[in-house]
């Protein structure tokens, strides 16, 4: 049914461009007596609308590619013509063209989609926290980015390390909470992060397209390159239109990435219209709409002056050309025969990004024809070729290398492709003829067959240079021998300045057919080569991925066994809505003794709404989450203050005491928190307190209960045991005496005749035992009453303990008084006898 939607758009466009003006003219002429003129005008309008609509509606039925020769008026949107090339544009830009970028299209429908996965309650989410599985060689993972809207998505991370301070890092990201590009800064090697800090798009533009790239020069200045999207107005036969154009913007920071200067356009695309004079029908001109896409920046020694650094930015220049075709004596027109031209170009700045050179073409300009456009010219050559995904890199001697993907003439996303390179030894003024670095027998498709996200960019080459001028390129290609495998990671290298290249070496060492994607490569000053990528080998469903890593200490001859970097996998379907976009690349950088990696991570989306963060890891251990209890011990029912450190920044934490969630809190931007919890009334001893953050970090501590329910029970038992122990000797003595006789009067009181004691030792013993038993029963009743009261009102156990001691003392006094009375009786009995 897609063609119906296409047809409806064509009808609407035809109506706006042709039908509506005719109807207005017809309505003005209704009062005229010339009925035939009105009828002819109406028939002409209907005929022209049919000419515009039928090719669009019919082409899907006939199995041809959807033509894009009609143009929307300004009120209908600014992106219709770029739908021709939307798949070959970079990820973020293609989302803008398709209307799927939430920064450019804030609609109720999009907001509804964002909220389609219901939020869980905090307690339920805590019960499902994704506990992490630590890796043997890498630190725990840190989620760098934070959420500032209901579009919690960040993609396309890039990372750079300051050459003057190996612990000073900058990460650039696309953040869908902001119209501008964002960055984060760490000065402790990635343990904690500051940000986000926005670098603004160009004045009068619409917003940022994406492809953020960061870098440092040798003096510690930071630079940020990215796409800034604008629109440009043009007119055809007096009718005003507009369409998307772009700049490759570059901003500078002198304070380590916290504030960014006003961005400067290093290069900008244009729209050119050429119309033929006259009113004849048929082709009468051309419109060429340019767009600059897929930028990449590198900073390195300027070959013209090796003592200073230069900035180089490469990009793909897209130019879409349409024929302007007139009809009805030139009164109306439409667009036909689109041709897409792509060229890899480079610009250079030697003054810190203030001024830029004119663009220099590095690759040939290649063409891709659509529909019937290949019929142009007398001897046309059919082509479906594009070049895309360039990267530059500067060697220590100032030689500039540029690499890119050439899809060859068997079309994009299928067939074979080539990894091409070109070099400049005059500071970017001219480039040598391109050399093929690698041949791809089977090019990756737009996306893998098990995932929705765009992954064709995995074939875009990633380049790095070594301290001795070595050049390394990594990329993804489909296995020529395994039709089930959608992509493996390969690497080629050159030690003769890019003249010759090694045979491709497969770096992922899994034995299955799982998909690998988004490789990145870095070389440190020791010459160690580091490579990372996304990998689905651990998921039988081939949906979730982990990050994997390997390295070579001998210039790529041998490689370390693959190591897992992530401590929890990511499912793209829980990240960006629909799993459509996780970026076009991941990134790695290395200092002398450390390696830093960043990637898109969707672990927070596992048990809540869509969520996609940028995660980070390094080789050396990260400070572990920990908690401090104050006080660490005391009676049950006491408030305890918990302080937490090194948790995930700006995230919910959940506190469990004895296995039950008793409280929640939120960490600050340093990953710290302070919370107060009430320790439950319980028995004496150690009680475990567990703190978990929403990303799966866990820390535990122990509170020692000094006085609880079991303490009361033991105290009462000891009291009664002491009483019985003291009564036992008295019992024994009474039995030996076998007391009988007369109890004399009390001195000082009137004498009352007494019939005698009248009890035996056994009876007296039973009486005493009965009294003690009553006391014990009462004591136990008091114990139960105290226990119930404690459970009901959580009274202070220490106070109850003091009360118990008082009662015990009173009982002891009563016993002693009884014993004294018995002794007096015994003495009087003896004296009487």
Secondary structure, DSSP 8 states (H G I E B T S, - for coil): -HHHHHHHHHHHHHIIIIIHHHHHHHHHTTTSS-HHHHHHHHHHHHHHHHHHHHHHHHHHHHT----------GGG-S-SGGGGGTTTS-HHHHHHHHT--TTT---HHHHHHHTSS----HHHHHHT-------SSS---EE-----SS--BEEEEEEEEETTEEEEEEEEEEETT-SSEEEEEESSTTSS-EEEEEE---TT--EEEEEEEEEE-TTS-EEEEEEEEEEEEEEETTEEEEEEEEEEEEEEESSSSSS----EEEEE--EEEEE-SS--SEEEEEEEEEEEEEEEEEEEEETTEEEEEEEEEEEEEEEEEEEEEEETTTTEEEEEEEEEEEEEEEEEESSTTSS----EE-S--EEEE-TTGGG-SSS----B--EEEEEEEE-TTS-EEEEEEE--TT-TTSS-EEEEEEEESSTTS-----EEEEEESS---SS-TT--S--GGGGS-EEEE-TTS-EEEEEEE--SS-TT---EEEEEEESSTTSS----EE----SS---EEEEEEEE-TT--EEEEEEE-TT-TTS-EEEEEEEEESSTTSS----EE--SS-EEGGGSSGGG--S-S--EEEE-SS-EEEEEEE-GGGTTSS--BEEEEEESS-----EEEEESSEE-TT-EEEEEEES--TT-EEEEEETTEEEEEEE--TTS-EEEEEE--S--SEEEEEEEEETTS-EEEEEEEESS-HHHHHHHHHHHHHHHHHHHHHHHHHHHHHT--S-----TTS-----------HHHHHHHHHHHHHHHHHHHHHHHHHHHHHHHHH---HHHHHHHHHHHHHHHHHHHHHHHHHHHHHHHHHHHH-
